[in-house]
Amino acid sequence: MKAMEVLSALTDVRDAYVLDSALPPVREAPPAPPRRWRRGKDGSLGRVFSDGWVVAAVCMLVALGTLGGMIYLGQNPPTPPISTESPTILPPESGDHPDTEGLVTESLTFISHGDGTCSVKASGAFGSDPEDSRLVIPAASPDGDRVTAIADYGFIWQKGMKSVTLPDTLETIGQWAFAECESLESVELPASLKSIGTAAFLECTALEELILPEGLTALGDSAFSTCTSLARVALPSTLKSIPQWAFYNCAALEELTLPEGVETIGYSAFYGCTSVTSLSLPASLTTLSKGAFAACGRLLSVTCREGLTTVESLAFDGCGSLASVTLPATLETLAPDAFRDCTSLRTAVFTGTRSRWRALIGDTSPLPTGCNTHCADGVVKH
């Protein structure tokens, strides 16, 4: 057990490092930092590790974490929480935002798009006014341009901000826009919102409730990853795909509404949501990707409706409390390790026939020994 705990801890270190450092930086690498020195106990000068040694040490931890993940999960280590399918840039290395010309007010900078619209971000003086902690973004700039976007990195690392009210003209929240705003408790998202970028609210650890409006069609990877206080989420029917790592490690998440319209749940989208106790998946859902609900330790029951065709590897891996699952006859692919380490699973319902079930699972049962599958024409014991 201690070995498992150590491997789990190392994996957590690896995951935390990946969240912050998975992608190449935007800017060119800075010059090599100078070596640092300090006086030893004997009064002599002893060289402290240079930054190169620090990086080497971190890489060693990541390597150990990856090894732990391979031993524990029996698979290749998880892919980074940011998609490699499209180019994405990391936030700036300093607390400053990227330099962009725009109209600057005391707390906000407005960047005109040249078509009567603009985006907005924090100015260099943001946070000096106590009212900035309860941010209300206006619908228009002082020049009259409609505010349609929160700029990439717009309010990243604004640790004193507690709430945000967005205008009903807003259509886009850029990548990393509110990432690591650790005091942010509430966000009012307008009905006009169409897209939320990569890691837009990553590690907003005080955020408790989230209602994504109807009309939202695009959600970026890791958009709400590690929002550890997030307890309630309502998703719109206009969102067809929940991307990878979207709600990764949202450990407080209890109420999860997945409406008709959602077709795909991505890689590790709800990994580590340890407070979810039941799932009723919509009939529109066709694909549960690898690790979609892995490590949801309190999940007791899952209902998958007719229409689901694919359940990928480790989709429910490590859901140790899962006792019952309903699977539809429309299934075409059920990975043999989809329910690995679901040690409490004793009852499965398959809406097709026994012959259809046996054809689906082949020679390797995806269910643990002792689990019975109740088919339309009888029971299959495992």
N, C-alpha and C positions, 0 to 999 in steps of 0.2 A: 504493500500500500504506500509506503514512504517513497519507493521508487516511482510509482505512478504520480504521486504528488509533486515530486521533483520534476518529472518530465512535463507535467501540466504547467508548472510554474515557468519552466524554460520556454514552453510553447507560448505562454502569455507574453514573455519578454520578446520572443520572436515576432508575435503578432503586433505588439505595440511598436516595435522598430519598423516593421513593414509599413504600418499605417503612416508613419512619418517620413519614411525614407525609400519607398519602393521605386520611385521614379527618378530619372535624371533631373538635375536642377535646370532651371530656365536659363540662368546666366552662366557665363564662363566661370570655371573654377578659380577662386581667388589664389593669390600667391601662397606658397607654403608658409605656414605660421612660424614665427621664431621659436626656438627651443626655450623651455622655461627652466629656471634654476631655483633651488632653495637651499638653505643651510641645514645640514644634517645634525644629528644629536651630538656628534663629536666636534662640532664647530666647523667642519669642512664643508665645502660646497659640493652637493651631490645633484646630479642631473635628474630632474623629474621627467617622467615619460613625456615624450613629444606627442603632438596630436596624432602622428602616424601610429604610435603605439596604442593610443586610445581607440582609434579606428580599428586596429587589429584586434583589440580586446572585444569590441562590440561585435565584430564579424565572428569571433570565436563563439560568443554567446548565441548569435543568430544560427551559426552552424550547429551548435548543441541543441538549440530549440528545434531546428529542422529535423535533426536525428531523432529527438524525442517524439516529434509528430509522426515520423515514419514508423517508429516502433509502436506508438500507441494506436495510431489510426490504421496502420498497415497499408498506407497509400503514399503517393507522392505528397510533399507538403503543399498547403493551399497556395493558390496563385495570389499575387498581390491584390489588395482591396481596390485597386484602380484598374480599370479595363485597359488591356493592351491593344484592343481593337481600334481605338482612335487615340490620337496624340493628346496627352493631358500634361499640363505643367504643374509643378509644385508651387506652393506659396513662396513669396520672397524669403530670403534667409534672415532678414532683419525685421524689426517691427514696423518698418516703413512700408507704405504701399507703393506699387509701381508708379513712376512719375508719369502723369498724364495731364495735359493741359485741360483746363476747364474753369468754369465760373465758381469761385470759392466764396462761401459764406463763412460765418464763424465756426460752424460745426460740420458743414457738408460741402462736397465738391460736386458740381454738376457738369457732366461731359456731354456736349451737344452732339447729336448724330447727324445734324445738318438737314433733317427732314421734319423739323418741328417736334422731335422727341429727344430724350436724353437719358443717360444713366446717372446713377448717384453713388457716391462712396463717402467714407469719412474723410474729413479734412485733417490737416496736421494738428489742428487745435481741438479735435473731437475728444470729448471727455472732460474738458475743463469746465463746461457748464453742467451743473447738477441735473438739468433736465435731459441731458444726453443719456442718462441711465434709463429713461422712459422714452425711447426714441419714437417720434411720429414723423414719418417721411411725407413731405407734401406731394400733391398731385402734379405740381409744375415747378419749374425752376424760376428764379427771379426774372429771367428773360422770357418766360412764358412757354418754354418747351415742356411737353408732357413727360413725366417720369415713367418710363416703360421698363426700366431694368435696374437691378442692383449690380454694380460692376463686379467683375471677378476680384476676389479678395477684398471686397468693398469695406467690410467691417470685421475682418479677421482679427482675432486676438483682442477684441474689445471686452476685456474681462469685467468691467464694471457695468456693462449694459444688462438690464433686467427684463425689458420688454421691448417689442418692436410692433408698431402699427404701420402697415404698408398701404399705399393708396390704391384706389380701385382702377387706376390706369396701368398698374404694374403687370407685365407679361412674363418677365424673366428674372430669376434669381441666379446670378453667376456662380461659377465654381469657387469653392472655398469662401463664399461671401460672408458667412457668419461662423466659420469654423473656429472651434476652441473659444467661443464666447461662454465661458464656464458659469457665469451668473445668469444667463438668459433663461427666464422661466416661461415666457409665453410669446407666441408669434401669431398675429392675426394675418392670415393669408387671404388675399382678395379673390373674388370669383373670376377676375380677369386673368389670373395666373395660368400660364401655359407650360412653363418648364422650370425645373429646379436642377441646378448644375451639380457636377461631381463634388462630393464632400462639402456641400453647401452648409450643412449644420453638423459636421463631424465633431464629436466630443463636446457637444453642448450639454454638459452633464446635469444641468439643473432643469432642462426642458421636460415638462410633465405630460403635456397633452398636445395632440396634433390632429387637425382636421384638414386634409388635403382637398381642395375644392373640385367640384365637377368642372370639367374643362381642362384640367391638368393632363397633358399627354406625354410628358417626358420627365423622367426622374433619373438623375445621375447616379453612378456607382458610389457607394459609401455615403449617400446623401445624409443619412441620419445614423451612421455607424457610431457605436459607443455613446449613444445618448442614454446613459445608464439610469436616469430617473424617468424616462418616458414610459408612462403606464397605459396610455390609451391612444390608439391610432385608427383613424377612419380613412380608407382609401377610396378614390372615386372610380366609377365605372369607365371613365374615359382613359384611365391608365391601363394600357394593354399588357405591359411588362413591368415586373418589379425586378430591378437590376441586381447584379451581384453585390453582396455585402450591404445592401440598402439599409437594413436594420440590424446589422451585425452587433452582437453583444449588447442589445438593449435588454438588460437583465430584469428590469422592472415591468416590462410589457405584459399586461394581463388581458386587456381587451383589444382584440385584433379583428377588424371588419374587412373581409375580402369580398367585394361585391361582384356580381355578374359583370363580365367585361374583361376581367383579368385573365390573360391567356397563358402567361409564363411566369414562373417564380425562379429567379436566377440563382447562380452559384452562391451558396452560403448566405442567402438573403436574410434569413432569420436565425442564423447560427447563434447559439448561446442565449436565446430568449427564454431564460429559465423560469419565468413566471407564467407563461402561457400554459393553460391546462386543457383546452379543447380547441379543435380546429374543424370547421365545416367549410370545405373548399367549394368554390362555385362551379357550376356546370360548364362555364366558359373556359375553365382551366384545362389546358392540354398537356403541359409539361411541368414536372417538378424536377429542377436541376440538381446536380450533385451537391449534397450537403445542405439542401434548402432549409430544413428544419433540424439539422443535427445539433446535438448537445442541448436540446430543450428538455431539461431533466424532470420537469413537473408535468409534461404533457401526458394526459391520461387517455384521450380518445381522438381519433381522426376519422372524418367522413369524407371520402373522395367520391364525387358524383360522376354519372355517366357523361362521357366526353373526354375524360382524362385518358391519354394514350401512353404517356411515358413517365416512369418514375426512375430516376437515375441513381447511380451508385451513392450509397451513404446518405440518402435523402433524409432518413430519420435516425442516423447513427447516434448511439449513445442516449437515446430517449428511454432511460431505464425505468420510468414509471408507466410507459405506454402499455395499456391493458387491452385495448380493442381498436380494430381498424376495419373500415369498410372500403372495399376496392371494387371498381366497376368492371363490367364485362367488356367495355371499350378499350381496356388496357391492351397495348401491343408489346410494350417493353417494361419489364419489372426486373431491375438489377438484382442479382442474387445476394448482394450485401446491402440492399436498401434499408433493411431493418436490423442491421448488425448491432449487437449489444443492447437490443430491446428485450431485456431479460424478463420483464413482467408480461410480455405479450402472450396471451393465452387464447384469444378469440379473434378470428378474422371472418369477415363476411365478404364473399365474392358473388356478385349478382349473376355471373354466368354459370355454366354447367361444370361438373367435375372434369370432364374431358377437356374442356376449354381451359380450365385452371392448370391441369397437368401439362398441357401443351405450352402454356404461358411460362411456367416455371422450369420446365425441362427436368434435368436430373438433380438440380441443386435447389433445395427449398430456401426461399428468402426469409422464411419465418422460423423462429426458434423451436427447438425440440419441445414437444408438449403442447404446441399451439394447434388448434383445430380450425380448419377453414370450412365454413358453412356455405356450400354452394346451392344453386337453385334446385338441384336434384339429389342432394345428399352431402355428407361430410367427408372431408379429406383430412386424415390425421398426419401430423408431422413429428 
